[in-house]
Amino acid sequence: MRLAAQGKSSAEIGLVLRDQYAVPNVRLATGKSIVQVLRAQGVKMEVPEDLGDLMRRAVSLQSHLKLNPRDTSNRRGLQLLESRIRRLARYYQDRGVLPASWDYSVKIQELATK
């Protein structure tokens, strides 16, 4: 709970528990994953961690393409990455993790970088 309040992701919390507190696997110790434990404590994540990581990668690629507009390989990589983001968002919307009105767009990414 304290680590989540500091803004750490569930993966970072797992690393801290493993390295500093000698808890090799939270699921074996508690019977729940770190995300389930955080939800039970009332900590709510705005966007699922994997989706947020993909969105951060997209922002990085977009800023790279602004500096290097002829980099066609990374332009195609950005298209594939954005497609993956949309598929994952649809999955989370179907399961009720994200609201049905949530939508990925480039404008959201430009605002996130500022």
C-alpha positions in Angstrom: 0.0 0.0 0.0 2.8 2.4 0.9 4.7 1.6 -2.3 1.6 2.1 -4.4 1.1 5.5 -2.8 4.6 6.4 -3.9 3.5 5.8 -7.5 5.2 2.5 -8.1 3.7 0.0 -10.6 2.8 -3.5 -9.6 6.0 -4.8 -11.3 8.1 -2.4 -9.3 6.3 -3.4 -6.1 7.1 -7.0 -6.8 10.8 -6.2 -7.3 11.0 -4.3 -4.0 9.2 -7.1 -2.2 11.6 -9.7 -3.7 14.8 -7.7 -3.2 14.3 -5.9 0.1 11.8 -8.1 1.9 12.7 -11.6 0.6 9.2 -12.4 -0.7 9.9 -14.4 -3.8 6.3 -14.7 -5.0 3.4 -12.6 -3.7 0.9 -15.1 -5.1 2.4 -18.0 -3.1 2.5 -15.9 0.1 -1.0 -14.4 -0.1 -2.9 -16.4 -2.7 -3.5 -13.2 -4.7 -1.6 -11.2 -7.2 -0.2 -7.8 -6.4 -2.9 -6.1 -8.4 -5.6 -8.1 -6.6 -4.1 -7.1 -3.2 -4.0 -3.4 -4.2 -7.6 -3.5 -5.4 -8.7 -5.1 -2.1 -7.0 -2.2 -0.3 -8.9 0.3 -2.4 -6.0 1.4 -4.7 -7.5 1.9 -8.2 -5.3 2.3 -11.2 -6.4 4.7 -13.9 -5.2 2.5 -16.8 -4.0 -1.1 -16.6 -0.2 -1.3 -16.3 0.4 -3.2 -19.6 -1.7 -0.7 -21.6 0.1 2.3 -19.9 3.4 0.8 -20.9 2.4 0.5 -24.5 1.1 4.0 -24.5 4.4 5.3 -23.1 6.2 3.4 -25.9 3.9 5.0 -28.5 4.7 8.5 -27.1 8.4 7.7 -27.3 8.1 6.6 -31.0 5.9 9.6 -31.8 8.6 12.0 -30.5 11.3 10.0 -32.4 9.3 10.3 -35.6 8.9 14.1 -35.2 12.7 14.4 -35.2 13.1 11.7 -37.9 10.2 11.8 -40.3 11.7 9.6 -42.9 12.2 6.6 -40.6 9.7 4.3 -42.3 10.6 1.3 -40.2 9.7 3.0 -37.0 6.6 4.5 -38.6 5.4 1.0 -39.3 6.3 0.0 -35.8 4.2 2.8 -34.4 1.2 1.7 -36.6 1.5 -1.9 -35.2 1.9 -0.6 -31.6 -1.2 1.6 -31.9 -3.1 -1.4 -33.3 -2.0 -3.4 -30.3 -3.1 -0.6 -27.9 -6.6 -0.5 -29.5 -7.0 -4.3 -29.3 -5.9 -4.3 -25.6 -8.2 -1.4 -24.9 -11.1 -3.2 -26.5 -10.3 -6.3 -24.3 -10.3 -4.2 -21.1 -13.6 -2.4 -22.2 -15.3 -5.8 -22.7 -14.3 -6.9 -19.2 -15.3 -3.6 -17.6 -11.8 -2.5 -16.5 -12.0 0.6 -18.8 -15.1 2.6 -19.4 -16.9 1.9 -22.7 -16.3 5.6 -23.7 -12.5 5.3 -23.3 -10.7 5.8 -26.6 -7.1 5.9 -27.7 -6.1 8.8 -29.9 -2.9 10.6 -30.8 -4.2 13.8 -29.1 -4.2 11.9 -25.8 -0.6 11.0 -26.3 0.4 14.6 -27.2 -1.2 15.8 -24.0 0.5 13.1 -22.0 4.0 14.3 -23.1 3.5 17.9 -22.1 
